[in-house]
Amino acid sequence: MPDDLQPPKPGQLLARGVCRHLAGLDFVSVEELIPAPGLRVDVMALGPKGEVWVIECKSSRVDFTSDHKWQNYLEWCDRYFWAVDEDFPTELLPEDTGLIIADAYDAEILRMGPEDKLAPARRKVMVQKFARHAAMRWHAARDPGFSLSGL
């Protein structure tokens, strides 16, 4: 069965709620963007003023404790957030990061991640990656023969 016909995983449901919430804040978002080789962020959001946010969705304690790459994402965004459900033990999450409580339908930002603005050259790269990623996803949705191998 193709991946797009599989039921969404818990982290994907959190990402959906996060993306819905961010849309209400005038942010557009993409899922599973690769900012650099070996890294894949769950959600990258682009704000109305060009802000770049990264949101990592964690569905369990094990999901969080097995993530050893999250600090590598900090250099690719202006703000970094964790998105977890209401039952997640939030005391595990670093206090100097953003916190979003989410479910499959919506989310709420409980703690804003500290701002560390991207350098202009890095921002340009990220906006271009975001645009290409979104365009390729849209193309794949319209054309079942299109390959997402470039993502």
C-alpha positions in Angstrom: 0.0 0.0 0.0 1.5 3.4 -0.9 2.6 5.7 2.0 -0.1 8.3 1.2 -2.8 5.6 1.9 -1.4 4.6 5.3 -3.1 6.1 8.4 -1.2 9.1 9.7 1.3 8.4 12.5 1.0 10.3 15.8 3.7 12.8 14.9 2.0 13.5 11.6 -1.2 14.2 13.4 0.6 16.7 15.6 2.1 18.3 12.6 -1.3 18.7 11.0 -2.6 20.5 14.1 0.5 22.7 14.2 0.1 23.7 10.6 -3.6 24.5 11.0 -2.7 26.7 14.0 0.1 28.4 12.2 -2.1 29.2 9.2 -4.3 31.1 11.7 -1.2 33.2 12.5 -0.6 33.9 8.8 2.2 31.4 8.5 2.5 28.9 5.7 4.1 25.6 6.4 5.6 22.5 4.9 6.3 19.1 6.5 9.5 17.0 6.3 11.8 19.6 4.8 15.5 18.9 4.5 17.5 22.0 5.4 20.9 20.1 5.0 22.0 16.6 4.3 21.2 14.3 7.2 18.5 16.6 8.7 14.7 16.5 8.2 12.5 18.9 10.1 8.9 17.9 10.9 7.5 21.3 10.2 9.0 24.4 8.7 6.9 27.6 8.8 7.4 30.8 6.9 5.8 33.9 8.5 4.3 37.0 6.9 7.5 39.0 7.5 9.8 36.2 6.3 10.2 34.6 9.7 11.5 31.0 9.6 10.3 28.7 12.4 11.2 25.0 12.8 8.8 22.8 14.8 9.7 19.2 15.9 6.7 17.0 16.7 7.3 14.5 19.5 4.6 11.9 20.1 6.2 10.2 23.1 9.1 10.3 25.7 11.0 7.7 23.6 10.5 9.8 20.4 12.0 12.7 22.2 14.9 10.9 24.0 15.9 9.2 20.8 16.3 12.5 18.9 19.9 13.4 19.0 19.9 15.8 16.0 17.5 18.5 17.2 20.2 21.0 18.1 21.5 20.9 14.5 18.1 22.5 13.4 18.7 25.7 15.4 21.0 27.2 12.8 18.3 26.9 10.2 15.6 28.9 11.8 14.7 32.1 13.6 12.7 30.3 16.3 12.6 26.6 17.3 9.7 24.8 18.9 8.7 21.4 20.2 5.1 20.3 19.5 3.7 17.7 21.8 0.3 16.5 23.0 -1.3 17.4 26.3 -0.1 14.2 28.0 3.6 14.6 27.1 5.9 15.2 30.1 6.9 18.7 29.1 9.5 19.0 31.9 11.8 16.9 29.6 11.9 19.7 27.0 14.7 22.3 27.2 13.3 25.5 28.7 15.2 27.7 26.2 13.0 26.4 23.3 9.5 27.0 22.2 6.6 24.8 23.3 3.4 24.0 21.4 0.7 21.8 22.7 -1.1 20.2 19.7 -3.5 17.5 18.6 -4.6 16.5 15.1 -7.0 19.5 14.8 -5.3 22.5 16.3 -2.5 23.7 18.6 -1.5 26.4 21.0 1.8 28.1 21.6 2.5 28.0 25.3 6.1 29.2 25.1 7.6 31.3 22.3 11.0 30.1 21.2 13.7 32.6 21.7 14.5 34.6 18.5 17.9 34.1 16.9 17.6 35.7 13.5 19.1 34.0 10.5 21.8 35.7 8.5 20.4 37.2 5.3 22.2 34.6 3.1 21.0 31.7 5.2 17.4 33.1 5.2 17.5 33.4 1.4 18.6 29.7 1.1 15.8 28.6 3.5 13.1 30.6 1.7 14.3 29.0 -1.6 14.3 25.5 -0.1 10.8 26.1 1.4 9.5 27.3 -2.0 11.0 24.4 -3.9 9.8 21.9 -1.4 6.2 23.3 -1.4 6.2 23.4 -5.2 7.4 19.8 -5.5 4.8 18.6 -3.0 2.1 20.3 -4.9 3.3 18.9 -8.2 3.3 15.4 -6.7 -0.2 15.9 -5.5 -1.4 16.8 -9.0 0.7 14.2 -10.9 0.9 10.7 -9.6 3.8 9.9 -11.9 6.0 12.7 -10.5 8.9 11.6 -8.3 9.6 13.3 -5.0 13.2 11.9 -5.1 14.5 15.5 -5.1 13.2 16.2 -1.6 
